């Protein structure tokens, strides 16, 4: 179900715009802003809308499909389905009061504003680091070390290492040496089943104590598998388990370091109250599978659905409400690719596909 980014002009002089995101008639988020879209390098102060008066006179000035909406730390990141001015975010900052309370500030900024701001290199998970509570699978013979962490050993249902927050497993890592992974390729279907179980966890990773190039080295493989086969299987792993990152750490020490830092980052994200986005709207957003976008739908209609030849009017009729400039841009791009030719000129011009 498509969500829409809606900009409305409001009667307030201080916050003359209302920016909201709606999906299926349900309000996902709403802000009162000082600009409909911040200028280059700018960020504007805004207010999170807490109450809405249906009788308030609002004039809609823009409605755009939302391609993606997600929470990144203290930010609500939005990507719009249009070629320009498409990425922005709402940054929520908590400020402490002198009496011990707190209040929030919200800033509306675009991609160019983020790049220009002095905080552009600041990491999200900084400052406070939560203590680690790591579970090591009882089958690990020579386990990695986690200095300063609470470590216990017990049987894990998936993975070799798990991070606990409270009594809950919040992250899992499967460890593979070069020989382990090469040996598992003798039963690829069982490997996929194990990786699917691993990927079912909220946060997980497959960490390999080798470089990717090691699996393409015929001398190191010593005739066990052709390098071409390993390249195909490793690509298949990434394709069939897209939510599971595969980290080729290089060696045992670096794999251990990566996993420790990974666990620390996850623990910090899970336990730091300052990273709890007060909006919490991303969880209410039903993310549909990412499609080709509006330009992709227009291209498909031109090269597959419309009769050949066709006129602009027929294309505009299929996409009501889409600006004519956007339709023309897609058609001209197809002409430059050699997939369309024009016959005639002006409103009576016809477009003919060069391939079916």
ROMARVEX-395482 format. One record per atom (N, C-alpha, C): x, z, y; residue in three letters. Coordinates in steps of 0.2 Angstrom, whole numbers, plus 5000, padded with zeros to 4 digits. Layout:
XZYAla/...
END
This chain:
500450004994Unk/500050005000Unk/500450005006Unk/500349955011Unk/500849945016Unk/500650005022Unk/501150025025Unk/501150075030Unk/501250035037Unk/501050065042Unk/501150025049Unk/501350075054Unk/501850045058Unk/502150085064Unk/501650065069Unk/501350105073Unk/500850095078Unk/501150125084Unk/501150085090Unk/501350115096Unk/500750105101Unk/500550165104Unk/499950165109Unk/500150195115Unk/499850165121Unk/500050185127Unk/499550245129Unk/499850305131Unk/499450365132Unk/499450375139Unk/498950425142Unk/498850435149Unk/499350485152Unk/499750515147Unk/500250565150Unk/500850525154Unk/501050555159Unk/501550525163Unk/502250545160Unk/502250605157Unk/502950625154Unk/503050595147Unk/502550585143Unk/502550555137Unk/502050505136Unk/502250445139Unk/501750385140Unk/501550355134Unk/501950365128Unk/501850325122Unk/501650375116Unk/501250355112Unk/501150385105Unk/501350335100Unk/501850365096Unk/502150325090Unk/501950355084Unk/501550325080Unk/501350355073Unk/501450305068Unk/501450335062Unk/501450295055Unk/500850315051Unk/500550255049Unk/499950265045Unk/499950225039Unk/499650255034Unk/499650215028Unk/498950225024Unk/498550175023Unk/497950175020Unk/497450225024Unk/497450225031Unk/497050265035Unk/497250335035Unk/497850355032Unk/498050425032Unk/498650425037Unk/498650475041Unk/499250485046Unk/499850515042Unk/500450485043Unk/501050505039Unk/501450545045Unk/501450525051Unk/501850555056Unk/501650535063Unk/501750575068Unk/501550555074Unk/501950585079Unk/502150555085Unk/502650585090Unk/502350555097Unk/502450605102Unk/502350585109Unk/503050565112Unk/503150505114Unk/503850485116Unk/503850465123Unk/504450455126Unk/504550435133Unk/504650365134Unk/504750325128Unk/504850255128Unk/504550225121Unk/504350165122Unk/504050135116Unk/504650115111Unk/505250105114Unk/505850095110Unk/506450105114Unk/506850155112Unk/507450175116Unk/507950115118Unk/508150105124Unk/508650055125Unk/509350065122Unk/509750015122Unk/510350015119Unk/510750075121Unk/511050115116Unk/511450175117Unk/511050235119Unk/510350225119Unk/510050285122Unk/509650325116Unk/509450385118Unk/509050425113Unk/508550455118Unk/507950465116Unk/507450495121Unk/507150555117Unk/506950605122Unk/506650665119Unk/505950645118Unk/505650675113Unk/504950675111Unk/504650735108Unk/504050735107Unk/503750795104Unk/503350775098Unk/503450815093Unk/503050805087Unk/502250825088Unk/501850775086Unk/501150785088Unk/500850835083Unk/500550895086Unk/500250945081Unk/499550935081Unk/499250915087Unk/498550915088Unk/498350845091Unk/497850815088Unk/497650755091Unk/496850755093Unk/496750735099Unk/496050725102Unk/495850655101Unk/495350645096Unk/495050575095Unk/494750545101Unk/494550585106Unk/494250555112Unk/494850535118Unk/495450545116Unk/495950525121Unk/496050455121Unk/496050425127Unk/496050355128Unk/496750325127Unk/496850285121Unk/497450255119Unk/497350185119Unk/497850145121Unk/497850075121Unk/498450055116Unk/498250025111Unk/498749995106Unk/499149935109Unk/499849945108Unk/500249895111Unk/500649855106Unk/500649895100Unk/501149865094Unk/500949895088Unk/500949845083Unk/500749865076Unk/501249825071Unk/501649865067Unk/502149825063Unk/502249855056Unk/502249815051Unk/502349845044Unk/502949885044Unk/502949945040Unk/503449985038Unk/503849965032Unk/504449945032Unk/504749925026Unk/505049985022Unk/505250035025Unk/505550095022Unk/505550155026Unk/505350215023Unk/505350275027Unk/505650325022Unk/506150365025Unk/506450415020Unk/506750475025Unk/506850525021Unk/507150585025Unk/507850585023Unk/508350595028Unk/509050595027Unk/509250655031Unk/509350715028Unk/509550775031Unk/508950795036Unk/509150805042Unk/508750825047Unk/508350765051Unk/508450705048Unk/508150645051Unk/507650615047Unk/507150585050Unk/506650545047Unk/506850465049Unk/507150435044Unk/507350365045Unk/506850315044Unk/506750265048Unk/506250215048Unk/506550145048Unk/506350105044Unk/506550035044Unk/505849995045Unk/505849945050Unk/505249905051Unk/505349835048Unk/504749805046Unk/504849745043Unk/504749685049Unk/505349685052Unk/505449625057Unk/506149615058Unk/506349555061Unk/507049535061Unk/507449575066Unk/507149595072Unk/507549635077Unk/507249705079Unk/507549745082Unk/507349815083Unk/506949845077Unk/507249845072Unk/506949865066Unk/507149935063Unk/507749965065Unk/507950025062Unk/507950085068Unk/507650145066Unk/507650195071Unk/507650265067Unk/507650315070Unk/507550385067Unk/507350435072Unk/507050485069Unk/506850545073Unk/507250605071Unk/507750625075Unk/508150685073Unk/507850745076Unk/507850795071Unk/507550865072Unk/508050915073Unk/508150945079Unk/508650995080Unk/508251065081Unk/508551115077Unk/508251185078Unk/508751215083Unk/508451255088Unk/508751285093Unk/508551365093Unk/509051405093Unk/508951475093Unk/508751505100Unk/508251545100Unk/508051585106Unk/508451645107Unk/508451675113Unk/508851735114Unk/508451795110Unk/507851795109Unk/507451845106Unk/507551845099Unk/507851795096Unk/507951785089Unk/507551735086Unk/507051705089Unk/506651655087Unk/506951585087Unk/506551535086Unk/506851465086Unk/506351425089Unk/506551365091Unk/506151305093Unk/506451245091Unk/506051195091Unk/506351125089Unk/506351075094Unk/506851035094Unk/506850975098Unk/506950915094Unk/506550865096Unk/506550795092Unk/506750745097Unk/507250705094Unk/507550645098Unk/507350575094Unk/507150535098Unk/506950465095Unk/507550415097Unk/507850395092Unk/508450345094Unk/508550295089Unk/508750235091Unk/508850175087Unk/509550165084Unk/509650115080Unk/510250105077Unk/510850095082Unk/510750065088Unk/511250055093Unk/511350125096Unk/510850165097Unk/510950225100Unk/511350275096Unk/511250265089Unk/511650315084Unk/512350295085Unk/512550225085Unk/513250205085Unk/513550225091Unk/513150225097Unk/513450235103Unk/513550315104Unk/513150355101Unk/513250425102Unk/513850455100Unk/514050515103Unk/514750545101Unk/514650575094Unk/514050585092Unk/514050625085Unk/514050575079Unk/514150505081Unk/514050455075Unk/514550465069Unk/515050505070Unk/515550515064Unk/515350585061Unk/514850625064Unk/514750695061Unk/514450685054Unk/514650725049Unk/514350725043Unk/513750765043Unk/513250745038Unk/512650785038Unk/512750855035Unk/513050855030Unk/513150915026Unk/513750955028Unk/513750985034Unk/514351015037Unk/514251095037Unk/514751125039Unk/514751195040Unk/514651235034Unk/514051275033Unk/513951315028Unk/513951285021Unk/514351305016Unk/514351285010Unk/514151335005Unk/513651325001Unk/513351364996Unk/513851384990Unk/513851444988Unk/514251454982Unk/513951414976Unk/514451394971Unk/514251354966Unk/514051394959Unk/513551374956Unk/513451404949Unk/513451344944Unk/513951334940Unk/514051274936Unk/513951294929Unk/513551254925Unk/513451264918Unk/513851204915Unk/514351224910Unk/514751174906Unk/514451174899Unk/514351114897Unk/514051104890Unk/514551134885Unk/514251164880Unk/514651204875Unk/515051154871Unk/514951094871Unk/515251044867Unk/515951014871Unk/516051034877Unk/516651014881Unk/517251054878Unk/517751014876Unk/518351044873Unk/518851064878Unk/518951024883Unk/519451044888Unk/519051034895Unk/518651074897Unk/518251064903Unk/518551064909Unk/518251034914Unk/518551034921Unk/518451104924Unk/518851114929Unk/518851174932Unk/518551174939Unk/518151234941Unk/517851234947Unk/518051304951Unk/518551304954Unk/518851364957Unk/518351394962Unk/518251464961Unk/517751504965Unk/517051494963Unk/516951454958Unk/516251454956Unk/516051494950Unk/515451514950Unk/515151544944Unk/515051494938Unk/515451504933Unk/515451454927Unk/515151484921Unk/514651454918Unk/514451484911Unk/514451424906Unk/514451434900Unk/514451384895Unk/513851394891Unk/513451334890Unk/512851334885Unk/512751264884Unk/512251254879Unk/512051184877Unk/511651154883Unk/511851094885Unk/511451064890Unk/511051004887Unk/510450994889Unk/509950944886Unk/510250874888Unk/510550864894Unk/510850804896Unk/511450814900Unk/511950774900Unk/512550784904Unk/513050834901Unk/513650834904Unk/514150884902Unk/514250944907Unk/513950934913Unk/514050984918Unk/513350984922Unk/513151044924Unk/512551044928Unk/512651094934Unk/512251084939Unk/512251134945Unk/511651174945Unk/511651234945Unk/511051274946Unk/511051304953Unk/510351304955Unk/510151334961Unk/509651384959Unk/509751444959Unk/509251494956Unk/509351484949Unk/508751474945Unk/508751454938Unk/508651384937Unk/508651344942Unk/508451274941Unk/509051224941Unk/509051184937Unk/509551134937Unk/509451074942Unk/509851064947Unk/509751024952Unk/510150964952Unk/510750964948Unk/511150904948Unk/511550904941Unk/511650844938Unk/511950844932Unk/512450784932Unk/513050794929Unk/513550744928Unk/513750734921Unk/513750674919Unk/514050654912Unk/514750634913Unk/515150664909Unk/515950644910Unk/516050594904Unk/516450544906Unk/516750494901Unk/517450484902Unk/517850484897Unk/518550464898Unk/518550384896Unk/519050354897Unk/519150284895Unk/518950274888Unk/519250314883Unk/519150304876Unk/518350324874Unk/518150374877Unk/517450394876Unk/516950334878Unk/517050304883Unk/516550254885Unk/516650194881Unk/517250174880Unk/517350114875Unk/517050124868Unk/517150184866Unk/516850204859Unk/516150204860Unk/515750224865Unk/515050224865Unk/514750154865Unk/515250104867Unk/514950034868Unk/514850004861Unk/515050044856Unk/514850014849Unk/514150034847Unk/513850074851Unk/513050084850Unk/512750084857Unk/512750024860Unk/512450014867Unk/511750034868Unk/511350024863Unk/510650054864Unk/510650124864Unk/511050164860Unk/511050234861Unk/511350254867Unk/511850224870Unk/512050234877Unk/511550224882Unk/511150174882Unk/510650164887Unk/510150224886Unk/509950244880Unk/509450304880Unk/509750364883Unk/510450374882Unk/510750434885Unk/510750434892Unk/510850374895Unk/510950364902Unk/510250374905Unk/509750344902Unk/509050354904Unk/508850424905Unk/509050464900Unk/508850534900Unk/509250564906Unk/509850544907Unk/510250574912Unk/509950554919Unk/509750494920Unk/509450474926Unk/508750504928Unk/508450534923Unk/507850564924Unk/507850624928Unk/508450654929Unk/508550714933Unk/508550694940Unk/508350744944Unk/508250734951Unk/508950704955Unk/509450724953Unk/510150704955Unk/510650704949Unk/510950644948Unk/511350644942Unk/511850584944Unk/512450584940Unk/512950534941Unk/513350534934Unk/513650474933Unk/514050464927Unk/514750454930Unk/515250494928Unk/515850504931Unk/516350484926Unk/516750424927Unk/517250404922Unk/517950414925Unk/518350444920Unk/519050454921Unk/519550394920Unk/519350344924Unk/519750284923Unk/519450234929Unk/519850184930Unk/519750134935Unk/519250074931Unk/518850044935Unk/518449984933Unk/518949934930Unk/519549924933Unk/519949874930Unk/520249884923Unk/520249954922Unk/520549974915Unk/520049944909Unk/519449934911Unk/518949904906Unk/519049824905Unk/519449794910Unk/519549724909Unk/520249704907Unk/520649754905Unk/521349754903Unk/521349734896Unk/521449674894Unk/521549664887Unk/522049704883Unk/522649714886Unk/523149754883Unk/522949824882Unk/522549854886Unk/522349924885Unk/521749924880Unk/521349874880Unk/520849874875Unk/521049864868Unk/521649834867Unk/522049834861Unk/521549804856Unk/521149754858Unk/520749714853Unk/520149744851Unk/519949804854Unk/519349834852Unk/518749794854Unk/518749774861Unk/518149734863Unk/518449684868Unk/518149624868Unk/518449574873Unk/518249604880Unk/518649594885Unk/518549614892Unk/517849584895Unk/517749524893Unk/517049494895Unk/516449534893Unk/516549554887Unk/515949594884Unk/515849664888Unk/516449694890Unk/516449764893Unk/516149744900Unk/516349694904Unk/516149674910Unk/515349664910Unk/515149634905Unk/514449624905Unk/514049694903Unk/514249734899Unk/513949794898Unk/513949844904Unk/514449844907Unk/514549894913Unk/514049864919Unk/513949804919Unk/513549774924Unk/512849784922Unk/512649784915Unk/512049804913Unk/511849874914Unk/512349914913Unk/512149984915Unk/511949994922Unk/512249964927Unk/512049974934Unk/511349944935Unk/511249884931Unk/510549854932Unk/510049884929Unk/510149914923Unk/509549954920Unk/509450024922Unk/509950054925Unk/509950124928Unk/510050124935Unk/509650094939Unk/509850084946Unk/509950154950Unk/509550204948Unk/509550274951Unk/510150314949Unk/510550284944Unk/511150324942Unk/511850294944Unk/512150334949Unk/512750304951Unk/513350314946Unk/513750264945Unk/514350264941Unk/514950264945Unk/515350324944Unk/515950334948Unk/516550324944Unk/516950274946Unk/517550264942Unk/518050294946Unk/518250364944Unk/518650404948Unk/519350394948Unk/519550364942Unk/520250344941Unk/520650384936Unk/520550454936Unk/520850494931Unk/520550554931Unk/520750604926Unk/520350664925Unk/520350704931Unk/520950714935Unk/520950754941Unk/520550734946Unk/520550674948Unk/520050644953Unk/519350654951Unk/519150644945Unk/518450644942Unk/518250724943Unk/518650764942Unk/518550834943Unk/518450854950Unk/518850824955Unk/518750834962Unk/518150804964Unk/517950744962Unk/517350714965Unk/516750754962Unk/516750774956Unk/516150814954Unk/516050884958Unk/516650914959Unk/516550974963Unk/516250964970Unk/516550914973Unk/516250904980Unk/515550874980Unk/515350844974Unk/514650814973Unk/514250874973Unk/514450924968Unk/514050984967Unk/513951024974Unk/514551034977Unk/514451074984Unk/514051034989Unk/514050974989Unk/513550934994Unk/512850944992Unk/512750944985Unk/512050954983Unk/511751024984Unk/512251074983Unk/512051144984Unk/511951154991Unk/512351124996Unk/512251135003Unk/511551105005Unk/511451045003Unk/510751015004Unk/510151055002Unk/510251084996Unk/509651124993Unk/509651194996Unk/510151224999Unk/510051295001Unk/510151305009Unk/510251255013Unk/510351265020Unk/509751255023Unk/509451305026Unk/508851305030Unk/508851255036Unk/509451245039Unk/509451205045Unk/509351125043Unk/509351115036Unk/509251045034Unk/508551035031Unk/508151085032Unk/507451075030Unk/507051045036Unk/506950975035Unk/506550945040Unk/505850965041Unk/505750995047Unk/505051025048Unk/504450975047Unk/504650905048Unk/504150855048Unk/503850855040Unk/504350845036Unk/504250845029Unk/503650785027Unk/503750735031Unk/503250675030Unk/503450625025Unk/504050625023Unk/504350575018Unk/503950585012Unk/503850645010Unk/503550655003Unk/502850635003Unk/502550625009Unk/501850605009Unk/501750525009Unk/502350495010Unk/502350425011Unk/502450395004Unk/501950355002Unk/501950314996Unk/502350254996Unk/502950254994Unk/503450204995Unk/503250144989Unk/503050094992Unk/502850034987Unk/503550004985Unk/503549964980Unk/504149934978Unk/504349884983Unk/505049884985Unk/505249844990Unk/505149774989Unk/504749734993Unk/504649664992Unk/505149624996Unk/504949554997Unk/505349515001Unk/505349525008Unk/504849565010Unk/504749565018Unk/504249515020Unk/504049515026Unk/503549465029Unk/503849395029Unk/504549395031Unk/504849325031Unk/504849295024Unk/504949335019Unk/505049315013Unk/504349285010Unk/503749325013Unk/503149305011Unk/502949235014Unk/503149225020Unk/503049165024Unk/503449105020Unk/504049115018Unk/504449065015Unk/504049045008Unk/503849095005Unk/503549084998Unk/502849044999Unk/502549055005Unk/501949025006Unk/502048945008Unk/502648935011Unk/502848875013Unk/503048825008Unk/503448855003Unk/503848814998Unk/503448814992Unk/502948864991Unk/502548864985Unk/501748854985Unk/501548884990Unk/500748894990Unk/500448844995Unk/500648825000Unk/500348785005Unk/500348715002Unk/499848665003Unk/499948595001Unk/500448565005Unk/500748515002Unk/501248475005Unk/500948395006Unk/500948375013Unk/501148405019Unk/500648455021Unk/500848505026Unk/500448545029Unk/500548555037Unk/500148575041Unk/500248585048Unk/500348665050Unk/500648675056Unk/500748745058Unk/500048785058Unk/499548745060Unk/498848785060Unk/498648815053Unk/498848775048Unk/498648805041Unk/499148865039Unk/499748865042Unk/500148915040Unk/499948975045Unk/499748965051Unk/499449025055Unk/498849055052Unk/498449005049Unk/497849035047Unk/497949075041Unk/498449065037Unk/498649105031Unk/498949175033Unk/499249175039Unk/499549235042Unk/499249255049Unk/498649275049Unk/498349295055Unk/498649355058Unk/498849355065Unk/499149405068Unk/499849405069Unk/500149365065Unk/500949355065Unk/501049305071Unk/501549325075Unk/501749285081Unk/501949215079Unk/501749165083Unk/501949095081Unk/502649085081Unk/503049125085Unk/503749115086Unk/504049135079Unk/503849185075Unk/504049205069Unk/503949155064Unk/503349125064Unk/503149075059Unk/503649015060Unk/503748995066Unk/504148935068Unk/504848945066Unk/505149015067Unk/505849025065Unk/505949015057Unk/505449035053Unk/505549025046Unk/505448955044Unk/505048915047Unk/504948845046Unk/505548805048Unk/505848825053Unk/506448795056Unk/507048805051Unk/507048865049Unk/507648885044Unk/507548845038Unk/506948835035Unk/506848795029Unk/507048725030Unk/506948695036Unk/507148635038Unk/507848625038Unk/508248675041Unk/508948675041Unk/509248675034Unk/508848705030Unk/509148715023Unk/508948645019Unk/508648605022Unk/508448545019Unk/507848545014Unk/507448595015Unk/506848605010Unk/506248575013Unk/506248565020Unk/505648535023Unk/505948475028Unk/505448425029Unk/505548375034Unk/504948375038Unk/505048355044Unk/504448345049Unk/504248275050Unk/503648265050Unk/503348195051Unk/502848205057Unk/503048165062Unk/502648175069Unk/502948225073Unk/502548235079Unk/502748285084Unk/502148315087Unk/502248375090Unk/501748415093Unk/501248445088Unk/500648465090Unk/500248505086Unk/500048465080Unk/500048395080Unk/499848355074Unk/500448345069Unk/501048375071Unk/501548365066Unk/501448395059Unk/501648365054Unk/501548385047Unk/502248395044Unk/502248445040Unk/502848465037Unk/502848455029Unk/503348425027Unk/503348395020Unk/503948435016Unk/503748455010Unk/504248485006Unk/504648435003Unk/505348445002Unk/505748394999Unk/505848414992Unk/505648474989Unk/505648494982Unk/505048534980Unk/504948534974Unk/504348574972Unk/504548624967Unk/
END
